[in-house]
């Protein structure tokens, strides 16, 4: 059975005065019906641009150049007309944006905005659309939904506004829901409530979900699979359990080691990844992560790695030039508490002496 969404070699570039921005570079992934995919990476990794392209929103940028395939139910959305995309958007494919206050119109009542979202795709009366709106507000946990449909966005808390956006995203029973940083700027208790809500609705409504975030702790709660993006490319992809238990890319190791852990001593410092993400206009030669990688080798600065399946798990793919035995030994050492320098020594990985750079660019 074909997946609900299949993205193949998606490339998105933007022609700017400063040069060509390679926002998304040959990204591929699939999402099955009723399953959840987490796309993880730092700001500027291309995760949001890839999903905006699935929604057909980047086609409106005059400087955007898009290639590849985005197959939804077997139909290539990149070849669909504007009218066809408009019919899908908000109907079969919905998106929750990270800032609900800017996504909701401040001058219109919540109920009016939900009703409009329904009637744009359904031939129903306003009364029927309003009843459906009340039903969805109740489903996402907003108290007294019959009364709150007459409220304005500013009368809701941040968490409640995000619940409204989830209700709007699901109001037409879409087959695919894209959630772009849905818990950003929310306190941790509200974050947990929103994630529990998304997970519950996914199972109740059989909706496929693409969850975009920079926080691996978020995807641990909701997703079935994880794709890790760096500098516009997918550098690791696999089942959630495999990514957390046996990650194979140094960037993924860095993300995992930067998460606060309950088994750490109270005074222990977090371990950030050195340096910053590279410029998408002037990406480093070879492996884009090499200027920040503690395990870089000379050939990493010349050869671009491609996603390759692991020998013992074809569903787990990694784009790294280190040999598989080296990756296993390095992660085992890091998991045991070794520093990157100690892990490199224990795994027998020699240092190439490449400096870690603070900005994107070449290592020299």
Secondary structure as GFF3:
##gff-version 3
##sequence-region A 1 364
A	DSSP	beta_strand	5	16	.	.	.	ID=ss1
A	DSSP	beta_strand	19	31	.	.	.	ID=ss2
A	DSSP	beta_strand	36	40	.	.	.	ID=ss3
A	DSSP	alpha_helix	47	54	.	.	.	ID=ss4
A	DSSP	three_ten_helix	58	60	.	.	.	ID=ss5
A	DSSP	beta_strand	64	72	.	.	.	ID=ss6
A	DSSP	beta_strand	75	76	.	.	.	ID=ss7
A	DSSP	three_ten_helix	77	79	.	.	.	ID=ss8
A	DSSP	alpha_helix	82	88	.	.	.	ID=ss9
A	DSSP	beta_strand	93	96	.	.	.	ID=ss10
A	DSSP	alpha_helix	100	103	.	.	.	ID=ss11
A	DSSP	alpha_helix	110	119	.	.	.	ID=ss12
A	DSSP	alpha_helix	126	139	.	.	.	ID=ss13
A	DSSP	alpha_helix	145	148	.	.	.	ID=ss14
A	DSSP	three_ten_helix	153	155	.	.	.	ID=ss15
A	DSSP	alpha_helix	158	170	.	.	.	ID=ss16
A	DSSP	beta_strand	176	180	.	.	.	ID=ss17
A	DSSP	alpha_helix	188	205	.	.	.	ID=ss18
A	DSSP	beta_strand	208	213	.	.	.	ID=ss19
A	DSSP	alpha_helix	216	222	.	.	.	ID=ss20
A	DSSP	beta_strand	225	230	.	.	.	ID=ss21
A	DSSP	beta_strand	233	239	.	.	.	ID=ss22
A	DSSP	alpha_helix	240	245	.	.	.	ID=ss23
A	DSSP	alpha_helix	250	257	.	.	.	ID=ss24
A	DSSP	three_ten_helix	290	292	.	.	.	ID=ss25
A	DSSP	three_ten_helix	298	301	.	.	.	ID=ss26
A	DSSP	beta_strand	308	310	.	.	.	ID=ss27
A	DSSP	beta_strand	313	318	.	.	.	ID=ss28
A	DSSP	alpha_helix	324	335	.	.	.	ID=ss29
A	DSSP	alpha_helix	340	347	.	.	.	ID=ss30
###
